[in-house]
Amino acid sequence: MLNRLIYIAILLALTLTSCSKGDDDERQTPPVTTPDTLAAKGAKLQIMVVFAPGQLGDLGYADEVMEGIVQMQQQLKTDGVDSIDVDFIALYSFGDTRQRMCIWAARPFNPYSGHDYERRLLVLTEPYMAQWLDDINALLRPTDEVLLLKATSSEAQEAAAKYGSGQRLHALRIDIAPPICRFATYMKDQLSSMPEPYHDNEENKEKSNDDWDDESGNDNNWDITIPDHVRVYVFRQYASSVVQYRDSMTELLRQELGPEAEITELYVDDQLNDQYYTEGAKSSYLEAIYQVTRWLEQQCHDEGFAFIIFDLGMWNTSAVQFMQTAPENIEALLIDATSPHDLPMSSKMKLHYCRGLKEWLYEWCNQPATAMPQNRTLGNDYITDDIPVIIHL
């Protein structure tokens, strides 16, 4: 009887040891994955969106990009497709952003399934980010692609040739030429429709301000000299020596306004560096813009009636604040700035990258690798504006 009990105990111990070993082996060695089980385990596609430091949360362009990604995912789920991963890089410095891009490029696998993505797409929200491709080009696979937003066809071609991206690099932009030309027409019409007392000619110099007040019954701003040509200031974040703007805005203005027009480019920063975009840095940017716009206000008062085009991204907040109290001899066009509808003396232009990007990404998800066009320019259907039209009676 004792021998039988010992025998049963040995069998039980061997059985438990075998089960434990089997469990350990199963955890250490994953089962062979077939294409069918791969689809069930994780997504085959990945989209990585890279925002410039401090860009996300601008209540304009960058947030439009984010919304486009969300809508694209919702559309895919509606169609029964749920095999795509989306991630974002939105850090506070350029150095950290580039480092994170390198980490992403070197890890082409799904972190949940451990299997490589079939295709990946890197979305860069600013054209100047193309220079960062030099850091990761050797790490990208033939099925990995890059989408440059706001980039012209020439910028995409230069980047593809320089970094050897070829058909893997694409560009998507919205053509702002129509509303810019319309705003140029508005500026000329606005000046030509001013009452004669505003113009600085010899006849008007012989009359005093009191004479004009008596004739018009209006004593507002009659001491302001209105020039016979357009003065326009184009206000951007970076100097043209740092970032080459290929949107042709300045060229279009010169073409539409004529050689006599005075076009001045202003900027907030003169370098792309590793500055951390903390709340303190953001405050300093807003203060810098405020100071420049106040200087601009004095310039416009001394020179006469002037126009401003603000293209500042997230720093448009300060432009909006400025325009809320701007004098009557200044009018502005705010590009992609979220501002009150009743903001005085200003026009607004919204570029709908939300819809454009959503449509592009949805098509990319349903196409084979490198099948998307290298360059796509969206037309006036993707722009809304409230630029007024002068009606001469």
C-alpha positions as CSV (number, residue, x, y, z in Angstrom):
1,M,0.0,0.0,0.0
2,L,2.8,2.4,0.9
3,N,4.6,1.6,-2.4
4,R,1.4,2.4,-4.3
5,L,1.0,5.8,-2.6
6,I,4.6,6.6,-3.4
7,Y,4.1,5.6,-7.1
8,I,1.0,7.9,-7.3
9,A,2.8,10.8,-5.8
10,I,5.7,10.4,-8.3
11,L,3.2,10.3,-11.2
12,L,1.4,13.4,-9.9
13,A,4.7,15.3,-9.6
14,L,5.7,14.4,-13.1
15,T,2.4,15.5,-14.5
16,L,2.5,18.9,-12.8
17,T,6.1,19.4,-14.0
18,S,5.1,18.6,-17.5
19,C,2.2,21.0,-17.5
20,S,4.4,23.8,-16.0
21,K,7.1,23.3,-18.6
22,G,4.5,23.3,-21.4
23,D,3.1,26.6,-20.2
24,D,6.5,28.2,-20.1
25,D,7.3,27.0,-23.6
26,E,4.1,28.4,-24.9
27,R,4.9,31.8,-23.4
28,Q,8.4,31.8,-24.7
29,T,7.8,30.6,-28.2
30,P,4.9,32.4,-30.0
31,P,2.8,30.3,-32.4
32,V,3.4,30.4,-36.1
33,T,1.4,33.3,-37.5
34,T,-0.5,33.0,-40.8
35,P,-1.7,35.9,-42.8
36,D,-5.2,35.3,-41.5
37,T,-4.2,35.4,-37.8
38,L,-1.9,38.5,-38.5
39,A,-5.0,40.5,-39.6
40,A,-6.6,39.6,-36.3
41,K,-3.6,40.4,-34.2
42,G,-2.7,43.9,-35.3
43,A,-2.9,46.6,-38.0
44,K,-1.0,46.2,-41.2
45,L,-0.8,49.9,-41.9
46,Q,0.6,52.8,-39.8
47,I,0.5,56.6,-40.1
48,M,2.9,58.7,-38.1
49,V,2.1,62.5,-38.1
50,V,5.0,64.8,-37.1
51,F,4.0,68.3,-35.8
52,A,6.5,71.2,-35.5
53,P,7.3,72.1,-31.9
54,G,4.5,74.2,-30.4
55,Q,2.4,73.8,-33.5
56,L,-0.4,71.5,-32.3
57,G,-3.2,73.4,-30.6
58,D,-3.0,76.4,-32.9
59,L,-6.8,76.5,-33.4
60,G,-6.1,76.6,-37.1
61,Y,-3.9,74.6,-39.5
62,A,-2.4,72.1,-37.2
63,D,-5.7,71.3,-35.5
64,E,-7.2,70.9,-39.0
65,V,-4.6,68.3,-39.7
66,M,-5.5,66.4,-36.5
67,E,-9.2,66.6,-37.2
68,G,-8.6,65.2,-40.7
69,I,-6.8,62.2,-39.2
70,V,-9.7,61.5,-36.8
71,Q,-12.3,61.8,-39.6
72,M,-10.3,59.4,-41.8
73,Q,-10.2,56.8,-39.0
74,Q,-14.0,57.2,-38.5
75,Q,-14.6,56.7,-42.2
76,L,-12.5,53.5,-42.3
77,K,-14.4,52.1,-39.3
78,T,-17.7,53.0,-41.0
79,D,-16.5,51.0,-44.0
80,G,-15.6,48.1,-41.8
81,V,-11.8,48.6,-42.0
82,D,-10.0,48.7,-38.7
83,S,-6.5,47.7,-39.6
84,I,-4.6,51.0,-39.4
85,D,-2.6,52.5,-36.5
86,V,-2.1,56.2,-36.1
87,D,0.5,57.9,-33.9
88,F,1.8,61.4,-33.4
89,I,5.0,63.2,-32.6
90,A,4.3,66.6,-31.0
91,L,7.3,67.5,-28.8
92,Y,8.7,70.7,-27.5
93,S,12.0,70.9,-29.4
94,F,13.3,70.2,-32.9
95,G,16.1,68.0,-31.5
96,D,13.7,65.7,-29.7
97,T,11.4,65.6,-32.7
98,R,14.2,64.5,-35.0
99,Q,15.4,61.9,-32.5
100,R,11.9,60.4,-32.1
101,M,11.6,60.2,-35.9
102,C,14.8,58.1,-36.0
103,I,13.4,55.8,-33.4
104,W,10.2,55.4,-35.4
105,A,12.0,54.7,-38.7
106,A,14.2,52.0,-37.1
107,R,11.2,50.1,-35.6
108,P,8.9,49.1,-38.5
109,F,6.9,46.6,-36.4
110,N,3.6,46.6,-34.7
111,P,4.3,46.8,-31.0
112,Y,1.3,44.7,-30.1
113,S,1.7,41.9,-32.5
114,G,5.5,42.1,-33.0
115,H,5.1,41.8,-36.8
116,D,6.3,44.3,-39.3
117,Y,3.8,46.7,-40.8
118,E,3.2,46.1,-44.4
119,R,3.2,49.8,-45.2
120,R,3.9,53.0,-43.2
121,L,3.3,56.7,-44.0
122,L,5.2,59.6,-42.4
123,V,3.3,62.8,-42.6
124,L,5.4,66.0,-42.1
125,T,3.2,69.1,-41.5
126,E,5.8,71.7,-42.7
127,P,7.8,71.7,-45.9
128,Y,11.1,72.6,-44.1
129,M,10.9,69.2,-42.3
130,A,12.0,67.6,-45.5
131,Q,15.6,68.3,-44.5
132,W,15.1,65.8,-41.6
133,L,14.7,63.0,-44.1
134,D,18.4,62.8,-44.3
135,D,18.4,61.4,-40.7
136,I,16.1,58.5,-41.5
137,N,16.3,57.9,-45.3
138,A,18.6,54.8,-44.8
139,L,16.2,53.4,-42.3
140,L,13.1,53.6,-44.4
141,R,11.9,50.5,-46.3
142,P,10.7,50.5,-49.9
143,T,7.1,50.3,-48.7
144,D,7.5,53.3,-46.3
145,E,6.3,56.6,-47.8
146,V,6.4,60.3,-46.8
147,L,3.8,63.0,-47.3
148,L,4.8,66.6,-47.1
149,L,2.0,69.0,-46.4
150,K,1.9,72.6,-47.7
151,A,4.7,71.7,-50.1
152,T,4.8,72.7,-53.7
153,S,5.7,70.3,-56.5
154,S,9.1,71.9,-56.8
155,E,9.8,71.3,-53.1
156,A,8.7,67.7,-53.4
157,Q,10.9,67.1,-56.4
158,E,13.9,68.6,-54.8
159,A,13.4,66.6,-51.6
160,A,12.9,63.4,-53.6
161,A,16.1,63.9,-55.6
162,K,18.2,65.0,-52.6
163,Y,17.2,62.3,-50.2
164,G,16.6,59.5,-52.8
165,S,13.0,59.1,-51.8
166,G,11.8,58.8,-55.4
167,Q,8.2,57.7,-55.8
168,R,7.9,57.2,-52.0
169,L,7.7,61.0,-51.4
170,H,4.4,62.9,-52.0
171,A,3.2,66.5,-51.6
172,L,-0.2,67.9,-50.7
173,R,-1.0,71.6,-50.7
174,I,-3.9,74.0,-51.1
175,D,-3.4,76.7,-53.7
176,I,-3.9,80.1,-52.0
177,A,-3.5,82.1,-55.2
178,P,-7.2,82.8,-55.8
179,P,-8.0,84.4,-52.4
180,I,-4.7,86.2,-52.3
181,C,-5.4,87.8,-55.7
182,R,-8.9,88.6,-54.5
183,F,-7.5,90.3,-51.4
184,A,-5.1,92.3,-53.6
185,T,-8.0,93.5,-55.7
186,Y,-9.8,94.4,-52.5
187,M,-6.9,96.5,-51.3
188,K,-6.7,98.4,-54.5
189,D,-10.5,99.0,-54.6
190,Q,-10.4,100.0,-50.9
191,L,-7.9,102.8,-51.5
192,S,-9.5,104.0,-54.7
193,S,-12.9,104.3,-53.0
194,M,-11.5,106.5,-50.2
195,P,-13.0,110.0,-50.1
196,E,-10.8,112.5,-51.9
197,P,-9.7,114.3,-48.6
198,Y,-7.7,111.2,-47.7
199,H,-5.3,111.6,-50.6
200,D,-2.1,113.4,-50.1
201,N,-2.1,115.7,-53.2
202,E,-1.2,119.3,-53.7
203,E,-4.8,120.5,-53.7
204,N,-5.6,118.8,-50.4
205,K,-2.5,120.2,-48.7
206,E,-3.9,123.7,-49.2
207,K,-7.0,122.8,-47.1
208,S,-6.9,122.4,-43.4
209,N,-8.4,119.6,-41.4
210,D,-11.1,121.9,-40.2
211,D,-12.2,122.5,-43.8
212,W,-12.6,118.8,-44.4
213,D,-14.4,118.4,-41.1
214,D,-16.9,121.1,-42.2
215,E,-17.5,119.5,-45.6
216,S,-17.9,115.9,-44.5
217,G,-19.4,116.2,-41.0
218,N,-16.9,113.6,-39.9
219,D,-13.9,114.3,-37.8
220,N,-12.5,110.7,-37.5
221,N,-8.9,110.2,-38.7
222,W,-8.8,113.1,-41.1
223,D,-5.2,113.7,-40.2
224,I,-4.2,110.4,-41.7
225,T,-2.5,110.5,-45.1
226,I,-3.7,107.9,-47.4
227,P,-1.1,107.0,-50.1
228,D,-1.9,106.6,-53.8
229,H,-0.4,103.1,-53.7
230,V,-0.8,100.1,-51.6
231,R,1.3,99.4,-48.5
232,V,1.1,95.8,-47.4
233,Y,3.0,93.9,-44.7
234,V,3.4,90.1,-44.8
235,F,3.9,88.8,-41.3
236,R,5.4,85.3,-40.9
237,Q,6.9,83.2,-38.2
238,Y,10.4,82.6,-39.7
239,A,12.6,84.8,-41.8
240,S,12.9,84.0,-45.5
241,S,16.6,83.3,-45.0
242,V,15.7,80.4,-42.7
243,V,12.6,79.0,-44.4
244,Q,12.0,79.4,-48.1
245,Y,8.3,80.1,-48.6
246,R,7.2,78.6,-51.9
247,D,3.5,79.6,-51.7
248,S,4.2,82.6,-54.1
249,M,2.3,85.0,-51.8
250,T,4.7,87.8,-52.2
251,E,5.2,87.3,-55.9
252,L,1.4,87.2,-56.4
253,L,1.0,90.5,-54.5
254,R,3.7,92.2,-56.5
255,Q,2.1,91.0,-59.7
256,E,-1.4,92.1,-58.7
257,L,-0.6,95.4,-57.0
258,G,2.0,96.6,-59.5
259,P,5.6,97.9,-59.2
260,E,4.6,100.9,-57.1
261,A,3.2,98.8,-54.2
262,E,5.3,98.6,-51.1
263,I,5.5,95.0,-49.8
264,T,7.4,94.5,-46.6
265,E,8.1,91.0,-45.0
266,L,8.2,90.8,-41.2
267,Y,8.9,87.8,-39.1
268,V,9.2,86.7,-35.4
269,D,12.1,84.3,-35.4
270,D,15.3,84.1,-37.5
271,Q,16.4,80.5,-36.7
272,L,15.2,77.0,-36.4
273,N,16.8,75.7,-33.2
274,D,16.2,73.4,-30.2
275,Q,14.5,75.9,-28.1
276,Y,11.8,74.3,-25.9
277,Y,8.4,75.6,-26.7
278,T,7.3,75.9,-23.1
279,E,4.7,78.3,-21.8
280,G,7.5,80.8,-21.1
281,A,8.7,80.5,-24.7
282,K,5.2,80.9,-26.0
283,S,4.7,84.0,-23.9
284,S,7.9,85.5,-25.3
285,Y,6.7,84.8,-28.9
286,L,3.3,86.4,-28.2
287,E,5.1,89.4,-26.6
288,A,7.4,89.7,-29.6
289,I,4.5,89.7,-32.0
290,Y,2.7,92.3,-29.9
291,Q,5.7,94.6,-29.9
292,V,6.2,94.3,-33.7
293,T,2.5,94.9,-34.4
294,R,2.6,98.0,-32.1
295,W,5.6,99.3,-34.0
296,L,3.7,98.5,-37.2
297,E,0.7,100.5,-35.9
298,Q,3.0,103.6,-35.5
299,Q,4.4,103.0,-38.9
300,C,1.0,102.9,-40.5
301,H,-0.1,106.0,-38.7
302,D,3.0,107.9,-40.0
303,E,2.8,106.5,-43.5
304,G,-0.9,106.3,-44.1
305,F,-3.4,103.5,-44.7
306,A,-1.8,100.0,-44.7
307,F,-2.7,96.3,-44.9
308,I,-1.3,93.3,-43.1
309,I,-1.3,89.6,-44.0
310,F,-0.8,87.5,-40.9
311,D,0.4,83.9,-41.6
312,L,1.7,82.9,-38.2
313,G,0.1,79.6,-37.3
314,M,-0.4,79.3,-33.5
315,W,1.0,82.8,-33.0
316,N,-2.1,84.2,-34.8
317,T,-3.5,84.6,-31.3
318,S,-1.5,87.8,-30.8
319,A,-2.5,89.0,-34.2
320,V,-6.2,88.6,-33.3
321,Q,-5.6,90.5,-30.1
322,F,-3.9,93.3,-32.0
323,M,-6.7,93.6,-34.6
324,Q,-9.3,93.9,-31.9
325,T,-7.9,97.3,-31.0
326,A,-6.2,98.2,-34.2
327,P,-6.7,101.8,-35.6
328,E,-9.0,102.4,-38.5
329,N,-6.1,102.9,-41.0
330,I,-5.1,99.2,-40.7
331,E,-6.8,96.2,-42.2
332,A,-5.6,92.6,-42.1
333,L,-6.1,89.2,-43.7
334,L,-5.8,86.5,-41.1
335,I,-4.8,83.1,-42.6
336,D,-6.1,80.0,-40.6
337,A,-6.6,82.1,-37.5
338,T,-9.5,81.2,-35.2
339,S,-11.0,84.6,-34.5
340,P,-14.4,86.2,-33.6
341,H,-16.6,86.6,-36.6
342,D,-17.2,90.3,-35.7
343,L,-13.5,91.1,-35.6
344,P,-13.3,94.7,-36.9
345,M,-11.2,95.7,-39.9
346,S,-10.1,92.2,-40.8
347,S,-10.8,89.4,-43.3
348,K,-10.2,85.7,-42.7
349,M,-9.1,82.9,-44.9
350,K,-9.4,79.2,-43.9
351,L,-7.5,76.4,-45.6
352,H,-9.4,73.2,-45.2
353,Y,-6.6,70.7,-44.8
354,C,-9.0,68.6,-42.6
355,R,-11.1,67.5,-45.6
356,G,-8.2,67.4,-48.1
357,L,-5.9,65.3,-45.8
358,K,-8.8,63.0,-44.9
359,E,-9.5,62.3,-48.6
360,W,-5.8,61.8,-49.4
361,L,-5.2,59.4,-46.5
362,Y,-8.4,57.4,-47.2
363,E,-7.2,56.9,-50.7
364,W,-3.7,55.9,-49.6
365,C,-5.1,53.2,-47.3
366,N,-6.9,51.6,-50.2
367,Q,-4.0,51.8,-52.7
368,P,-0.8,49.6,-53.0
369,A,2.6,51.0,-52.1
370,T,3.8,54.1,-54.0
371,A,0.6,54.2,-56.1
372,M,-0.4,57.7,-54.9
373,P,0.5,60.7,-57.1
374,Q,3.7,62.5,-56.1
375,N,2.0,66.0,-56.2
376,R,-1.5,67.0,-55.5
377,T,-2.7,70.6,-55.4
378,L,-6.2,71.3,-54.0
379,G,-8.1,74.1,-55.5
380,N,-10.4,76.9,-54.4
381,D,-13.0,74.4,-53.2
382,Y,-10.8,73.8,-50.1
383,I,-10.7,77.5,-49.1
384,T,-13.3,79.6,-47.5
385,D,-12.9,83.4,-46.9
386,D,-14.8,86.4,-45.9
387,I,-12.8,88.9,-48.0
388,P,-15.3,91.6,-48.8
389,V,-15.9,92.9,-52.3
390,I,-16.0,96.7,-52.9
391,I,-19.1,97.7,-55.0
392,H,-18.7,101.0,-56.7
393,L,-22.1,102.7,-57.1
